[in-house]
Structures are given as C-alpha cells and as structure tokens.
Amino acid sequence: MSNETVQAVRGMNDILPEEAGLWLWFEDVVRDWLHGYGYRNIRMPLVEPTALFKRAIGEVTDIVEKEMYSFEDALNGDHLTLRPEGTASCVRAVLQHNLLYNAPQRLYYSGPMFRHERPQKGRYRQFHQVGVEALGFAGPDMDAEQILMCARLWKKLGLSDVALQLNTLGDADARHRHRAKLIDYLEKHEDVLDAEAKRRLHSNPLRILDSKNPAMQELIDAAPRLMDELDEDALAHFSELQEILKRHGISYEINPRLVRGLDYYNRTVFEWVTTRLGAQGTVCAGGRYDGLVSQIGGKPAPAMGFAMGIERLLVLLQEEGRKPTGQDVDVYVVHQGELAGKLASQVAEQLRDGELRVILHCGGGSFKSQMKRADASGACVSVVIGDDEAQADEVGIKPMRGGDQMRVGLSNMLSKINEFIERE
C-alpha cells in the first residue's frame, strides 16, 4: 500500500475554516432574503434515479450525454446519478409528497451539485447552488418577482457589474415551427458548422444559436428567429413581464440567443451575467418550465425557477473586497493549575449560558503561550484563571485590544465581560 497522502478528487474542493466564514455570511444573507419573499426550505437527496434527469433535462443535452456522474447500485442494479442540478429533484419531491394539492409552492434549496467537466475558475465538478422554485403560478408576475428578488440580493451583497439578459422561448408549437425552419436553414449552410454544431443539428439545434465560435456568428445572426413564431399569449406574457420590470427600474437586455441548456424551459428565460469571470460569466440563471411537472409524471402545472452558483458569487464578493469573517469568538479562557482547570471549565459553561461564544484553552502550556492563542483567536476578552483566583472564586479579565487586566468575582464576571464586548 502506498504511503502517499490521499488527495481530494480534482474539481471537488475543500472549504477551509479561513474561507468558510464568507460562506456562512453569504448563507445567512441568502436565507433572510428568501424568507423575506415567503420561500420555504426543501432538502432533496444527493442521489436520484438516472431516469429522472434523462426525462427532465433531455437525453441529448450536454449534461446527460457527457457530464453526469452515474453508476449502477451494486446491491440491486438500480441506475443512479449524483444530482447535476436541483430543479428536477425538487419537482420530483413535490410530486412524490403531493405538495401541489390545492396549494401553490414557493420553495428553495441549497447544496452541492455534480457535473463531470473540466474544472476552471468558478466552475467545479462539485459545485454549490442556491435554487428557487415557484410551482403553481402561471402569470408573468411570478417571472417578475423572481427577477426582482435577484436584483434585491445583488444590493444586499453589495455586488456591482451584474447585468440582466432576458428572452422568451414561447410555447411548444412555436418552438416546433421554429425548430423545423432552423434545421432547414442550417442544413443549407452545413459547410459552415463546426463539429459540435453538426452533432446537435437534428438533436438540439436551438443550442447552436448559443455557440461562441467566431466562424459561425454571421450564420447565427441571420438564422430564423424564434420571436417571429411566437403566438399572441406568449408575446403578451413577455410584454407584461417587461412592463413590470420597467416600473421597478430594472435594466435588462433582450438576448435572442439566450436559450438555456436544459430542455424543460418555455417562455421566460433569464441570466444575470458579469464580465469579471471570463467565459463563465453567468452567476444566476433560470426561467419558466411549465411542462416539466407533467413530463415527470404529475398533472400539468406552471412553474418558474432559477439557480445561482455560490462559488461564482463568492469570487465576485472577494473581488469587491469582502473578506471571510473568520471565527467569531467573544471570550478565550486561559488557565494554569489544578484548581484553575476545574474552575475554568465551569466558567466557560457559565459564559455560554450567557450567550457568549467561548473557547476554553486545552492542552496546557504557560500563561504566555496561552495568551498568544487567545490573541490569535480574535476574542474580545480573555479570562485568566490561576489557582489563586480559583481559591478566591475570582477571575482575571483582560481586554485583548488594549486595557488593563482586572480581577472580579464570579458573580460580576458576565456583566463586566459584556461591558467590554459592547465597547468593541
């Protein structure tokens, strides 16, 4: 057996304590923001039946064809997949537990997703998303609510350089008409298509419009437009959405190439993009997926949702100058001597009873070495206990950011420490 250190799987990263402070702060902000709009938390398994994603996402999408981590259960032969996205899992859970029975749902979830692709800045094989799903709401008011939600979150996070792109995919009949015209057009210019476009020509031609290949841009610009095929209802839906956004002062760009990578989208699709993450400029994306509930096996129901990549947003936050908050500690308890050690444990619990965050020094060492640990912890105050203090039922209190150490009785300890913390 090799003695080499085992490393994490490439593209599946450890989040170390020095980084986790920013994650925790972000998660707190996001939780409060979502609750402010009446969204409730739902938590789904990491592993789902492979058939769920094939049926929901589409068998000829990049995710299903190339990116899913799928395997056969050794015990019963079931075909399983680590979830590559959350919408299909959320809809499956809603249907399985009959949550849509006479009750529209506003739901959110967060956690890791898995896609087998080349790791790059802000894009990893295990990545984390916050997903928001509203099921049972048909009108453009829900489309607008979710876009307005995002705009509010960017303000809460203090993010700049995040812009909204908007499009509509219409309904199924319009997409079928457009698909036929698009295939006919692209077949006539097949000599211009690259290998990936030729592969998608008959399976998923809409995705060709999203190609970044410079050699194909002139061809794509002249391609038949889906907007020209939309019926009156879809156009009215999109027009009303735009009116709501304008009333709220939300700037946007209509991007006719915005098609999204999943088959289940219809009508409204949107992306929030930045210029500061290179090719991976999308930090949040979503849209309406009115056909997915019936596609998975439920009664038809309208639905709208979006997901945001946590790693990408944290990169932006760090570029904006926000630093990890680190471990927040109020009090560090140092002690030396047998009696002092016994009292120190009781003191630490007493302070925690007072809702303070306390580190009790463990592992021995001189007062000097313990005070170095106390200083490095970021604590506001250190409580110093020797056997003399313990015999007198007293403790020493030392402010860590300047000030003289004082000795107080146990009955006055909590109030005196809170005075120092309030001054910080």
Secondary structure, DSSP 8 states (H G I E B T S, - for coil): ---S-----TT-----HHHHHHHHHHHHHHHHHHHTTT-EE----SEEEHHHHHHHH-TTSHIIIII-EEEE-TTT--EEEE-S-SHHHHHHHHHHTTTTTT--EEEEEEEEEE--S--BTTB-SEEEEEEEEEES--SHHHHHHHHHHHHHHHHHHT--S-EEEEEE---HHHHHHHHHHHHHHHHHTGGG--HHHHHHTTT-GGGGGG---GGGHHHHHTS--GGGG--HHHHHHHHHHHHHHHHTT---EE-TT---S-TT-EEEEEEEE-SSSTT--EEEEEEE-TTHHHHHTS----EEEEEEEHHHHHHHHHHTT--------SEEEEEESHHHHHHHHHHHHHHHHTT--EEE--S---HHHHHHHHHHHT-SEEEEEEHHHHHTTEEEEEETTS---EEEEHHHHHHHHHHHHHH-
